């Protein structure tokens, strides 16, 4: 592997560790200060901190399906690792590196909870729209998904993902100019 690619992968790993640590730290604080306590309003009738032990997914779906969720999270991590290892080390892909680091951090953060305690600690609740209680890892995944959709629609082109093709050896990897445009 080229030196630049190794440096990018190391940066991805450091970002993931930092984001995962922050997620776990916020959950630790939630357990310490919110568990067994009444909810704490942050913005009256809008945002509340409220402790919840979630054994399923959002909206109470798939309760007590720990093995299924861990399998999906591990699968997501393998796909992310595959994509990161195949992704060209050009500046154009910096955004994609960040998107994948956020998704991986969210998956790892919630997987740690599922493995260590059989549930995910959720504690952020938007009362105004009665949205399911969530956590920082969920924010990572939601934010990254939104940025990914915008990037796919307005920034990346189909040929930018030729590196994912199994026929890649036969396909030419796109060449870029200094400003990040295709040659």
N, CA, C and O of each residue as an XYZ file, in Angstrom:
732
protein
N       0.844     -1.186      0.000
C       0.000      0.000      0.000
C       0.891      1.252      0.000
O       1.939      1.286      0.646
N       0.469      2.232     -0.706
C       1.259      3.455     -0.798
C       1.249      4.193      0.536
O       0.337      4.047      1.349
N       2.295      4.990      0.730
C       2.454      5.724      1.989
C       1.276      6.665      2.244
O       0.762      6.718      3.361
N       0.846      7.401      1.227
C      -0.273      8.341      1.395
C      -1.553      7.605      1.803
O      -2.299      8.080      2.660
N      -1.803      6.451      1.188
C      -2.994      5.673      1.524
C      -2.919      5.196      2.974
O      -3.918      5.243      3.692
N      -1.755      4.742      3.407
C      -1.579      4.294      4.794
C      -1.822      5.447      5.776
O      -2.433      5.257      6.828
N      -1.344      6.630      5.426
C      -1.559      7.803      6.282
C      -3.046      8.132      6.357
O      -3.561      8.426      7.436
N      -3.737      8.084      5.224
C      -5.185      8.352      5.209
C      -5.945      7.331      6.065
O      -6.847      7.698      6.818
N      -5.583      6.070      5.949
C      -6.247      5.035      6.746
C      -5.962      5.220      8.236
O      -6.831      4.982      9.075
N      -4.757      5.640      8.551
C      -4.418      5.917      9.955
C      -5.226      7.100     10.479
O      -5.714      7.068     11.609
N      -5.369      8.138      9.669
C      -6.195      9.297     10.054
C      -7.643      8.852     10.261
O      -8.285      9.247     11.234
N      -8.156      8.023      9.338
C      -9.521      7.496      9.489
C      -9.662      6.779     10.821
O     -10.638      6.987     11.543
N      -8.699      5.941     11.147
C      -8.747      5.178     12.396
C      -8.717      6.095     13.617
O      -9.464      5.880     14.572
N      -7.867      7.105     13.590
C      -7.786      8.054     14.713
C      -9.108      8.811     14.868
O      -9.596      8.985     15.984
N      -9.684      9.258     13.756
C     -10.980      9.958     13.799
C     -12.043      9.034     14.394
O     -12.834      9.455     15.238
N     -12.057      7.773     13.952
C     -13.043      6.820     14.464
C     -12.877      6.583     15.965
O     -13.863      6.503     16.696
N     -11.653      6.473     16.413
C     -11.407      6.264     17.850
C     -11.889      7.469     18.648
O     -12.539      7.310     19.682
N     -11.577      8.666     18.179
C     -12.001      9.889     18.882
C     -13.527      9.995     18.918
O     -14.107     10.265     19.969
N     -14.175      9.781     17.769
C     -15.637      9.870     17.718
C     -16.291      8.802     18.593
O     -17.262      9.084     19.295
N     -15.763      7.582     18.553
C     -16.317      6.504     19.370
C     -16.119      6.802     20.849
O     -17.019      6.559     21.653
N     -14.958      7.322     21.216
C     -14.715      7.691     22.614
C     -15.720      8.744     23.061
O     -16.276      8.640     24.154
N     -15.961      9.757     22.231
C     -16.906     10.809     22.594
C     -18.311     10.238     22.778
O     -19.011     10.596     23.725
N     -18.717      9.358     21.877
C     -20.019      8.704     22.009
C     -20.106      7.944     23.329
O     -21.084      8.087     24.063
N     -19.103      7.148     23.630
C     -19.121      6.347     24.859
C     -19.072      7.236     26.103
O     -19.690      6.920     27.119
N     -18.344      8.338     26.023
C     -18.274      9.266     27.146
C     -19.640      9.904     27.411
O     -20.049     10.036     28.565
N     -20.344     10.299     26.349
C     -21.674     10.898     26.548
C     -22.649      9.878     27.126
O     -23.504     10.227     27.940
N     -22.523      8.627     26.712
C     -23.382      7.577     27.267
C     -23.044      7.314     28.732
O     -23.933      7.063     29.545
N     -21.765      7.373     29.059
C     -21.337      7.229     30.461
C     -21.969      8.337     31.307
O     -22.481      8.082     32.397
N     -21.929      9.571     30.792
C     -22.537     10.700     31.511
C     -24.044     10.510     31.643
O     -24.628     10.838     32.676
N     -24.670      9.984     30.601
C     -26.115      9.738     30.647
C     -26.450      8.737     31.743
O     -27.408      8.931     32.492
N     -25.669      7.670     31.841
C     -25.900      6.664     32.890
C     -25.673      7.300     34.257
O     -26.457      7.096     35.183
N     -24.609      8.060     34.374
C     -24.242      8.668     35.650
C     -25.275      9.693     36.139
O     -25.626      9.707     37.319
N     -25.754     10.536     35.242
C     -26.599     11.653     35.663
C     -28.085     11.531     35.306
O     -28.911     12.247     35.873
N     -28.436     10.644     34.382
C     -29.831     10.565     33.943
C     -30.551      9.295     34.378
O     -31.768      9.307     34.564
N     -29.817      8.210     34.541
C     -30.456      6.931     34.874
C     -31.183      7.038     36.207
O     -30.597      7.419     37.221
N     -32.463      6.698     36.193
C     -33.270      6.744     37.408
C     -33.681      8.142     37.833
O     -34.237      8.329     38.915
N     -33.411      9.120     36.987
C     -33.728     10.520     37.295
C     -34.812     11.024     36.338
O     -34.991     10.476     35.250
N     -35.529     12.067     36.748
C     -36.488     12.662     35.808
C     -35.737     13.317     34.645
O     -34.570     13.686     34.775
N     -36.417     13.454     33.520
C     -35.776     14.060     32.356
C     -35.363     15.495     32.652
O     -35.941     16.164     33.509
N     -34.346     15.951     31.920
C     -33.799     17.298     32.102
C     -34.088     18.108     30.846
O     -33.535     17.828     29.782
N     -34.968     19.126     30.968
C     -35.259     19.952     29.785
C     -34.056     20.828     29.419
O     -33.466     21.482     30.279
N     -33.714     20.829     28.159
C     -32.653     21.698     27.644
C     -33.304     22.921     27.001
O     -32.922     24.058     27.279
N     -34.287     22.677     26.142
C     -35.124     23.730     25.570
C     -36.565     23.327     25.845
O     -37.046     22.319     25.327
N     -37.235     24.102     26.648
C     -38.587     23.760     27.097
C     -39.488     23.349     25.927
O     -39.593     24.065     24.931
N     -40.122     22.207     26.059
C     -41.032     21.639     25.072
C     -40.394     21.381     23.696
O     -41.097     21.229     22.697
N     -39.050     21.335     23.661
C     -38.358     21.068     22.402
C     -37.360     19.929     22.563
O     -37.465     18.902     21.893
N     -36.382     20.118     23.461
C     -35.284     19.161     23.617
C     -35.112     18.788     25.082
O     -35.039     19.650     25.957
N     -35.049     17.475     25.327
C     -34.958     16.963     26.695
C     -33.891     15.882     26.735
O     -33.726     15.128     25.776
N     -33.167     15.807     27.847
C     -32.274     14.679     28.091
C     -33.046     13.678     28.933
O     -33.491     13.999     30.035
N     -33.205     12.464     28.415
C     -34.024     11.450     29.082
C     -33.381     10.086     28.859
O     -33.179      9.679     27.715
N     -33.063      9.389     29.917
C     -32.385      8.097     29.843
C     -33.305      7.000     29.332
O     -34.459      6.895     29.749
N     -32.773      6.170     28.408
C     -33.523      5.030     27.891
C     -32.553      3.904     27.554
O     -31.511      4.130     26.939
N     -32.903      2.705     27.958
C     -32.135      1.519     27.574
C     -32.866      0.886     26.390
O     -33.939      0.303     26.550
N     -32.278      1.006     25.211
C     -32.916      0.591     23.967
C     -32.400     -0.784     23.535
O     -31.225     -0.933     23.198
N     -33.274     -1.774     23.547
C     -32.907     -3.128     23.124
C     -33.299     -3.392     21.675
O     -33.248     -4.530     21.210
N     -33.685     -2.353     20.974
C     -34.092     -2.505     19.579
C     -33.505     -1.400     18.733
O     -32.411     -0.901     18.995
N     -34.253     -1.031     17.717
C     -33.863      0.062     16.825
C     -34.803      1.243     17.063
O     -35.609      1.227     17.993
N     -34.695      2.244     16.232
C     -35.565      3.411     16.348
C     -37.030      3.002     16.259
O     -37.372      2.018     15.603
N     -37.868      3.745     16.907
C     -39.316      3.522     16.926
C     -39.680      2.185     17.578
O     -40.772      1.663     17.350
N     -38.776      1.630     18.386
C     -39.050      0.388     19.107
C     -39.070     -0.856     18.232
O     -39.562     -1.903     18.652
N     -38.545     -0.752     17.031
C     -38.554     -1.901     16.124
C     -37.500     -2.927     16.533
O     -36.473     -2.581     17.117
N     -37.770     -4.187     16.217
C     -36.829     -5.295     16.384
C     -36.253     -5.385     17.805
O     -35.041     -5.503     17.986
N     -37.117     -5.330     18.781
C     -36.692     -5.442     20.175
C     -36.018     -6.789     20.425
O     -36.421     -7.810     19.869
N     -34.987     -6.776     21.268
C     -34.273     -7.977     21.709
C     -33.671     -8.776     20.549
O     -33.656    -10.006     20.591
N     -33.182     -8.099     19.532
C     -32.535     -8.756     18.392
C     -31.034     -8.443     18.385
O     -30.471     -8.070     17.356
N     -30.400     -8.601     19.543
C     -28.988     -8.252     19.735
C     -28.080     -8.878     18.671
O     -27.276     -8.174     18.062
N     -28.195    -10.175     18.443
C     -27.324    -10.867     17.488
C     -27.507    -10.297     16.084
O     -26.528    -10.104     15.363
N     -28.743    -10.028     15.693
C     -29.022     -9.447     14.385
C     -28.331     -8.093     14.233
O     -27.684     -7.834     13.219
N     -28.471     -7.216     15.256
C     -27.869     -5.885     15.183
C     -26.343     -5.968     15.144
O     -25.703     -5.243     14.382
N     -25.762     -6.839     15.952
C     -24.305     -6.986     15.942
C     -23.839     -7.488     14.581
O     -22.833     -7.011     14.057
N     -24.561     -8.445     14.005
C     -24.220     -8.948     12.672
C     -24.243     -7.813     11.650
O     -23.314     -7.672     10.856
N     -25.297     -7.010     11.670
C     -25.421     -5.894     10.719
C     -24.291     -4.884     10.938
O     -23.699     -4.398      9.974
N     -23.992     -4.571     12.189
C     -22.927     -3.600     12.480
C     -21.565     -4.119     12.017
O     -20.771     -3.358     11.464
N     -21.289     -5.398     12.235
C     -20.025     -5.988     11.773
C     -19.982     -5.981     10.242
O     -18.943     -5.673      9.657
N     -21.079     -6.311      9.601
C     -21.146     -6.279      8.141
C     -20.867     -4.869      7.617
O     -20.111     -4.698      6.661
N     -21.471     -3.874      8.235
C     -21.236     -2.472      7.846
C     -19.756     -2.127      7.993
O     -19.180     -1.475      7.121
N     -19.145     -2.557      9.083
C     -17.724     -2.259      9.312
C     -16.845     -2.934      8.263
O     -15.866     -2.340      7.810
N     -17.175     -4.163      7.871
C     -16.412     -4.835      6.816
C     -16.550     -4.101      5.482
O     -15.565     -3.929      4.764
N     -17.746     -3.677      5.156
C     -17.966     -2.935      3.907
C     -17.180     -1.622      3.939
O     -16.542     -1.256      2.952
N     -17.226     -0.922      5.060
C     -16.483      0.341      5.184
C     -14.985      0.094      5.038
O     -14.305      0.843      4.337
N     -14.465     -0.939      5.683
C     -13.037     -1.265      5.568
C     -12.669     -1.573      4.118
O     -11.635     -1.120      3.627
N     -13.515     -2.343      3.438
C     -13.284     -2.681      2.031
C     -13.220     -1.410      1.182
O     -12.295     -1.230      0.389
N     -14.201     -0.539      1.355
C     -14.256      0.693      0.567
C     -13.049      1.576      0.872
O     -12.434      2.116     -0.048
N     -12.705      1.729      2.136
C     -11.561      2.572      2.499
C     -10.255      2.029      1.914
O      -9.406      2.800      1.466
N     -10.099      0.726      1.920
C      -8.872      0.128      1.387
C      -8.772      0.256     -0.133
O      -7.671      0.335     -0.677
N      -9.892      0.278     -0.807
C      -9.898      0.382     -2.281
C      -9.959      1.823     -2.774
O      -9.637      2.101     -3.930
N     -10.371      2.737     -1.901
C     -10.577      4.125     -2.317
C      -9.249      4.783     -2.716
O      -8.253      4.653     -2.004
N      -9.239      5.485     -3.849
C      -8.023      6.214     -4.238
C      -7.657      7.243     -3.170
O      -8.515      7.725     -2.430
N      -6.374      7.567     -3.107
C      -5.916      8.496     -2.069
C      -5.949      9.950     -2.530
O      -5.262     10.794     -1.954
N      -6.721     10.246     -3.538
C      -6.851     11.617     -4.049
C      -7.684     12.476     -3.106
O      -8.553     11.973     -2.394
N      -7.406     13.781     -3.112
C      -8.133     14.735     -2.249
C      -9.642     14.701     -2.455
O     -10.400     14.981     -1.526
N     -10.073     14.367     -3.637
C     -11.508     14.345     -3.946
C     -12.263     13.421     -2.988
O     -13.452     13.626     -2.743
N     -11.592     12.419     -2.452
C     -12.245     11.424     -1.603
C     -12.162     11.742     -0.102
O     -12.590     10.934      0.722
N     -11.626     12.887      0.249
C     -11.539     13.276      1.666
C     -12.918     13.275      2.316
O     -13.082     12.778      3.431
N     -13.895     13.825      1.631
C     -15.261     13.853      2.164
C     -15.777     12.434      2.396
O     -16.412     12.166      3.416
N     -15.513     11.539      1.475
C     -15.970     10.155      1.621
C     -15.273      9.479      2.802
O     -15.888      8.683      3.512
N     -14.000      9.789      3.014
C     -13.297      9.256      4.188
C     -14.009      9.700      5.470
O     -14.213      8.898      6.382
N     -14.380     10.967      5.532
C     -15.047     11.478      6.732
C     -16.434     10.845      6.911
O     -16.813     10.483      8.025
N     -17.171     10.717      5.837
C     -18.495     10.096      5.899
C     -18.381      8.683      6.459
O     -19.124      8.305      7.365
N     -17.449      7.908      5.917
C     -17.293      6.519      6.350
C     -16.782      6.426      7.788
O     -17.155      5.508      8.518
N     -15.936      7.364      8.195
C     -15.458      7.376      9.577
C     -16.610      7.638     10.547
O     -16.673      7.030     11.616
N     -17.513      8.535     10.180
C     -18.673      8.818     11.036
C     -19.612      7.614     11.123
O     -20.085      7.272     12.207
N     -19.881      6.976      9.989
C     -20.761      5.802     10.007
C     -20.129      4.682     10.838
O     -20.799      4.056     11.660
N     -18.839      4.435     10.618
C     -18.156      3.383     11.376
C     -18.169      3.684     12.866
O     -18.378      2.781     13.676
N     -17.951      4.922     13.233
C     -17.949      5.306     14.655
C     -19.325      5.098     15.274
O     -19.432      4.627     16.407
N     -20.363      5.443     14.547
C     -21.717      5.209     15.051
C     -21.996      3.734     15.234
O     -22.572      3.329     16.243
N     -21.590      2.922     14.261
C     -21.797      1.472     14.360
C     -21.018      0.894     15.543
O     -21.551      0.090     16.308
N     -19.766      1.302     15.689
C     -18.936      0.781     16.790
C     -19.486      1.238     18.134
O     -19.551      0.449     19.076
N     -19.881      2.500     18.233
C     -20.405      3.023     19.491
C     -21.615      2.246     19.984
O     -21.696      1.890     21.160
N     -22.553      1.985     19.082
C     -23.745      1.231     19.481
C     -23.440     -0.255     19.665
O     -24.060     -0.916     20.498
N     -22.492     -0.780     18.896
C     -22.120     -2.183     19.045
C     -21.457     -2.431     20.399
O     -21.687     -3.468     21.021
N     -20.647     -1.498     20.850
C     -20.026     -1.623     22.182
C     -21.113     -1.763     23.235
O     -21.020     -2.619     24.115
N     -22.137     -0.933     23.152
C     -23.246     -1.012     24.114
C     -23.947     -2.365     24.044
O     -24.196     -2.997     25.070
N     -24.260     -2.800     22.833
C     -24.986     -4.067     22.677
C     -24.185     -5.247     23.223
O     -24.744     -6.133     23.869
N     -22.897     -5.257     22.968
C     -22.059     -6.367     23.430
C     -21.864     -6.310     24.943
O     -21.939     -7.336     25.620
N     -21.617     -5.124     25.470
C     -21.285     -5.006     26.894
C     -22.495     -5.027     27.822
O     -22.365     -5.415     28.983
N     -23.668     -4.620     27.342
C     -24.805     -4.542     28.260
C     -26.146     -4.950     27.654
O     -27.181     -4.763     28.292
N     -26.156     -5.490     26.469
C     -27.369     -5.992     25.820
C     -28.372     -4.909     25.418
O     -29.490     -5.243     25.025
N     -28.023     -3.664     25.501
C     -28.885     -2.555     25.076
C     -28.013     -1.356     24.739
O     -26.839     -1.294     25.103
N     -28.613     -0.410     24.038
C     -27.932      0.833     23.681
C     -28.478      1.938     24.579
O     -29.688      2.056     24.773
N     -27.580      2.738     25.119
C     -27.990      3.870     25.950
C     -28.386      5.024     25.033
O     -27.564      5.530     24.269
N     -29.644      5.435     25.114
C     -30.159      6.596     24.391
C     -30.538      7.657     25.418
O     -30.924      7.333     26.541
N     -30.427      8.932     25.027
C     -30.706      9.967     26.028
C     -31.094     11.329     25.464
O     -31.324     12.257     26.238
N     -31.175     11.479     24.164
C     -31.545     12.762     23.566
C     -32.948     12.612     22.975
O     -33.202     11.714     22.173
N     -33.839     13.493     23.378
C     -35.241     13.367     22.970
C     -35.782     14.699     22.486
O     -35.805     15.676     23.234
N     -36.224     14.740     21.216
C     -36.891     15.924     20.680
C     -38.381     15.805     20.977
O     -39.115     15.117     20.268
N     -38.812     16.476     22.020
C     -40.203     16.440     22.448
C     -41.107     17.069     21.397
O     -42.207     16.576     21.149
N     -40.659     18.138     20.788
C     -41.458     18.914     19.845
C     -42.050     18.045     18.738
O     -43.206     18.225     18.356
N     -41.255     17.099     18.221
C     -41.757     16.254     17.139
C     -41.930     14.801     17.594
O     -42.187     13.919     16.774
N     -41.791     14.557     18.878
C     -41.940     13.222     19.458
C     -41.086     12.199     18.703
O     -41.541     11.103     18.374
N     -39.835     12.592     18.440
C     -38.894     11.722     17.740
C     -38.334     10.696     18.721
O     -38.170     11.013     19.899
N     -38.035      9.467     18.270
C     -37.483      8.465     19.196
C     -36.217      8.977     19.881
O     -35.441      9.731     19.296
N     -36.027      8.562     21.107
C     -34.851      8.957     21.883
C     -33.623      8.343     21.204
O     -33.653      7.183     20.791
N     -32.554      9.115     21.091
C     -31.368      8.663     20.375
C     -30.103      9.050     21.128
O     -30.173      9.565     22.244
N     -28.948      8.802     20.519
C     -27.668      9.098     21.172
C     -26.695      9.704     20.158
O     -27.059      9.943     19.006
N     -25.472      9.946     20.588
C     -24.473     10.587     19.732
C     -24.094      9.684     18.556
O     -23.906     10.182     17.445
N     -23.977      8.382     18.769
C     -23.666      7.460     17.665
C     -24.733      7.552     16.576
O     -24.415      7.516     15.387
N     -25.987      7.670     16.979
C     -27.074      7.820     16.008
C     -26.937      9.129     15.229
O     -27.246      9.186     14.039
N     -26.480     10.162     15.900
C     -26.255     11.451     15.232
C     -25.168     11.295     14.172
O     -25.297     11.814     13.063
N     -24.092     10.575     14.516
C     -23.013     10.352     13.541
C     -23.558      9.715     12.271
O     -23.281     10.182     11.166
N     -24.327      8.656     12.431
C     -24.835      7.906     11.276
C     -25.816      8.761     10.471
O     -25.760      8.777      9.242
N     -26.702      9.460     11.152
C     -27.690     10.300     10.464
C     -27.014     11.439      9.715
O     -27.332     11.702      8.555
N     -26.086     12.112     10.376
C     -25.349     13.214      9.749
C     -24.576     12.709      8.528
O     -24.636     13.316      7.458
N     -23.854     11.602      8.688
C     -23.055     11.056      7.590
C     -23.943     10.639      6.421
O     -23.578     10.842      5.263
N     -25.085     10.070      6.710
C     -26.000      9.652      5.654
C     -26.521     10.860      4.883
O     -26.600     10.826      3.655
N     -26.872     11.916      5.591
C     -27.354     13.139      4.932
C     -26.257     13.738      4.045
O     -26.520     14.127      2.907
N     -25.043     13.809      4.562
C     -23.925     14.354      3.780
C     -23.639     13.448      2.576
O     -23.344     13.938      1.486
N     -23.726     12.136      2.773
C     -23.508     11.187      1.685
C     -24.515     11.406      0.552
O     -24.140     11.429     -0.620
N     -25.770     11.564      0.901
C     -26.812     11.786     -0.113
C     -26.537     13.073     -0.888
O     -26.633     13.098     -2.115
N     -26.198     14.130     -0.172
C     -25.884     15.410     -0.832
C     -24.650     15.253     -1.723
O     -24.624     15.755     -2.847
N     -23.626     14.552     -1.218
C     -22.400     14.362     -1.998
C     -22.663     13.551     -3.265
O     -22.124     13.862     -4.327
N     -23.481     12.524     -3.155
C     -23.815     11.698     -4.318
C     -24.608     12.509     -5.350
O     -24.414     12.362     -6.557
N     -25.489     13.354     -4.856
C     -26.313     14.151     -5.772
C     -25.546     15.290     -6.442
O     -25.777     15.591     -7.614
N     -24.626     15.929     -5.694
C     -24.038     17.175     -6.196
C     -22.518     17.197     -6.327
O     -21.984     18.116     -6.947
N     -21.805     16.228     -5.773
C     -20.343     16.323     -5.770
C     -19.685     15.179     -6.544
O     -18.882     15.414     -7.448
N     -20.022     13.968     -6.191
C     -19.410     12.814     -6.853
C     -20.190     12.442     -8.110
O     -21.392     12.686     -8.219
N     -19.477     11.853     -9.039
C     -20.088     11.342    -10.261
C     -19.945      9.823    -10.243
O     -19.142      9.279     -9.485
N     -20.711      9.153    -11.063
C     -20.698      7.691    -11.080
C     -19.289      7.142    -11.281
O     -18.902      6.172    -10.629
N     -18.525      7.752    -12.175
C     -17.176      7.247    -12.456
C     -16.216      7.408    -11.268
O     -15.176      6.752    -11.222
N     -16.562      8.273    -10.315
C     -15.730      8.428     -9.115
C     -15.729      7.165     -8.259
O     -14.882      7.010     -7.380
N     -16.679      6.260     -8.515
C     -16.771      5.030     -7.730
C     -16.362      3.798     -8.537
O     -16.680      2.669     -8.163
N     -15.659      4.022     -9.639
C     -15.169      2.910    -10.453
C     -14.224      2.017     -9.660
O     -14.092      0.833     -9.969
N     -13.570      2.564     -8.647
C     -12.639      1.783     -7.829
C     -13.337      0.638     -7.086
O     -12.672     -0.291     -6.629
N     -14.647      0.693     -6.962
C     -15.395     -0.362     -6.274
C     -15.742     -1.534     -7.196
O     -16.186     -2.585     -6.733
N     -15.542     -1.351     -8.475
C     -15.902     -2.393     -9.437
C     -14.968     -3.593     -9.318
O     -13.763     -3.432     -9.121
N     -15.521     -4.783     -9.437
C     -14.691     -5.987     -9.439
C     -13.905     -6.080    -10.742
O     -12.937     -6.835    -10.833
N     -14.310     -5.330    -11.728
C     -13.604     -5.276    -13.010
C     -12.582     -4.143    -13.023
O     -12.132     -3.714    -14.085
N     -12.219     -3.661    -11.825
C     -11.357     -2.482    -11.714
C     -10.050     -2.650    -12.491
O      -9.588     -1.688    -13.105
N      -9.447     -3.821    -12.485
C      -8.181     -4.016    -13.174
C      -8.329     -3.702    -14.663
O      -7.400     -3.208    -15.302
N      -9.499     -3.993    -15.195
C      -9.726     -3.742    -16.612
C     -10.169     -2.299    -16.847
O     -10.061     -1.778    -17.957
N     -10.669     -1.660    -15.786
C     -11.137     -0.283    -15.936
C     -10.012      0.670    -15.568
O      -9.152      0.351    -14.747
N     -10.031      1.810    -16.170
C      -9.049      2.825    -15.870
C      -9.520      3.619    -14.659
O     -10.663      4.075    -14.628
N      -8.642      3.792    -13.648
C      -8.969      4.622    -12.497
C      -9.004      6.076    -12.968
O      -8.115      6.500    -13.706
N     -10.006      6.840    -12.559
C     -10.103      8.230    -13.029
C      -8.866      9.045    -12.649
O      -8.333      8.901    -11.549
N      -8.420      9.893    -13.561
C      -7.324     10.819    -13.281
C      -7.923     12.183    -12.992
O      -8.905     12.590    -13.613
N      -7.322     12.880    -12.046
C      -7.848     14.168    -11.630
C      -6.836     15.272    -11.856
O      -5.627     15.044    -11.805
N      -7.343     16.472    -12.106
C      -6.493     17.652    -12.183
C      -6.263     18.147    -10.768
O      -6.838     17.611     -9.820
N      -5.434     19.156    -10.617
C      -5.120     19.713     -9.291
C      -6.363     20.216     -8.564
O      -6.427     20.133     -7.338
N      -7.351     20.734     -9.293
C      -8.542     21.279     -8.649
C      -9.609     20.210     -8.362
O     -10.717     20.530     -7.931
N      -9.260     18.932     -8.607
C     -10.164     17.849     -8.245
C     -11.138     17.434     -9.330
O     -11.987     16.574     -9.096
N     -11.035     18.026    -10.511
C     -11.909     17.659    -11.613
C     -11.294     16.515    -12.411
O     -10.076     16.334    -12.425
N     -12.148     15.754    -13.067
C     -11.661     14.669    -13.924
C     -10.930     15.247    -15.129
O     -11.331     16.272    -15.679
N      -9.837     14.566    -15.537
C      -9.115     14.979    -16.740
C      -9.873     14.552    -17.962
O      -9.430     14.806    -19.082
